[in-house]
Amino acid sequence: MSDDTWASLADQFADEAYASVKGQVRTYVMHQQLLGHLPPPPASVLDVGGGAGNQSFPLAQAGYQVTLLDPSLGMLDKARLRLTRLPEEVQQRVTLVHADGADADAAVGGRRFDAVLCHGVLGYLEDPTPLIDQLCRCAAPGGIVSIMSGNAKAGAVRPAMEQRWDDALAAFDATREIGVLGLPTRGDTVEELSEQIRSRGVAPLDWYGVWLFVDWLEFGGTELDPEDAKQAQKIAAVELEASRRDPYRQLSRVFHLVGRKGES
């Protein structure tokens, strides 16, 4: 994925998508899931492909030392702008690095982090293996690796809710689609991704769903008002509970896998 591609999507992705109810749900749900596994602040966090900082800046506000790494100058410009709106003490806890995730280890000078995040990136890569190598390598012994990816087992949900029945039927056996940003994406499974990190010395701890009901409502044509804070809070609470329970989490179009690197 080129810098130019993401630069042209920076405003749509960082502002519009995250300002929606669905974006608010993603930030809240994943933040709560992360807090259940992260060591206390001021632990160090590397956010690989962190874009405009929508997920990692709340961690900086909570006291974590955050390094945001992204290959897109457009996204980093957006992150830098958003960072100026935060208190000075929070700004001092954030470092921005321009680099591809496949070069993360070299880009951070071999530093090891208490937590390594990679959310919503793998699906845009034809071969995510080099990036997964880097994520596991950059985690310190005992550190957390957090990956969010598309759920290949729930690929039929979106076309079915949009009443694209031929596409829905084909999606049961497909792992690729054109995503909501108009870019080609591919899905993973919890089992396969768990095995990939396990083979690199990171033991899977737990996994969660990310979007369920908000996806069904959106793709079914229901418009949710992002200005209705009370409704958004109630939706987020329901989504968080669903993300932890079967069978709900299995039906989420996106999943969040958390693992811990071995001490040796």
Buried (B, 14 or more C-beta within 10 A) or exposed (E): BEBEEBBEBBEEBBBEBBEBBBBBBBBBBBBBBBEEBBBEBBBBBBBBBBBBBBBBBBBBBBEBBBBBBBBBBBBBBBBBEBBEEBEEEBBEBBBBBEBBBBBBBEBBEEEBBBBBBBBBBBBBBEEBEEBBBBBBBBBBEEBBBBBBBBBBBBBBBBBBBBEBEEBBEBBEEBBBBEBBEEEEBBBBBBEEBBEBBEEBBBEBBEBBBBBBBBBBBBBEEEEBEBEEEEEBEEBBBBBBEBBBEEEBBBBBBBBBBBBBBEEE
